[in-house]
């Protein structure tokens, strides 16, 4: 069975988002073991998770793009 792959592109606005203790957001840690049915689900999760991590107070802009093979 062929397994579809997703590639995630993102700007430093995601990885430089900090929590109240100054800890940077780590997408590798946050995505470990998660499976998303659609690229949109991945993007929605990341947007919401970064906002939770930073308390909704992002100081940098963030761009995300997820591309899935057919």
C-alpha positions as CSV (number, residue, x, y, z in Angstrom):
1,X,0.0,0.0,0.0
2,X,1.3,3.4,-0.9
3,X,1.6,5.9,2.0
4,X,0.9,9.5,1.1
5,X,3.5,11.9,2.4
6,X,3.1,15.5,3.5
7,X,5.8,18.2,3.4
8,X,5.4,21.1,5.8
9,X,7.0,24.5,5.1
10,X,7.0,27.2,7.7
11,X,8.6,30.5,8.6
12,X,10.6,31.3,11.8
13,X,7.5,32.8,13.3
14,X,6.4,29.3,14.3
15,X,9.7,28.1,15.8
16,X,10.4,31.4,17.5
17,X,7.1,31.6,19.3
18,X,7.8,31.5,23.0
19,X,5.7,30.5,26.0
20,X,5.6,32.5,29.3
21,X,8.9,30.9,30.4
22,X,10.6,31.9,27.2
23,X,10.7,28.3,25.8
24,X,10.6,28.2,22.0
25,X,7.9,26.2,20.2
26,X,9.2,22.9,19.0
27,X,7.2,21.5,16.0
28,X,9.1,18.2,16.0
29,X,8.2,17.5,19.6
30,X,4.6,18.8,19.1
31,X,3.9,16.7,16.0
32,X,5.6,13.5,17.1
33,X,3.3,10.6,16.7
34,X,0.4,12.6,15.3
35,X,-1.4,11.7,12.1
36,X,-3.5,14.1,10.1
37,X,-6.0,13.0,7.4
38,X,-5.6,16.2,5.4
39,X,-3.1,19.0,5.1
40,X,-5.7,21.4,6.3
41,X,-6.0,19.5,9.6
42,X,-2.2,19.8,10.1
43,X,-2.3,23.5,9.5
44,X,-5.3,24.1,11.8
45,X,-3.6,22.1,14.6
46,X,-0.3,24.0,14.2
47,X,-2.0,27.4,14.2
48,X,-4.0,26.6,17.3
49,X,-1.1,24.9,19.1
50,X,1.3,27.8,18.5
51,X,-1.4,30.2,19.8
52,X,-1.8,28.1,22.9
53,X,1.9,27.8,23.4
54,X,2.5,31.5,23.1
55,X,-0.6,32.5,25.0
56,X,-2.0,34.0,21.9
57,X,0.7,36.7,22.0
58,X,2.8,36.0,18.9
59,X,5.4,38.7,18.3
60,X,6.3,37.5,14.8
61,X,4.3,36.7,11.7
62,X,3.9,33.0,10.8
63,X,3.4,31.4,7.4
64,X,2.5,27.7,7.0
65,X,2.2,25.6,3.9
66,X,1.5,21.8,3.8
67,X,1.8,19.9,0.5
68,X,0.6,16.3,0.2
69,X,1.6,13.8,-2.6
70,X,-1.2,12.3,-4.6
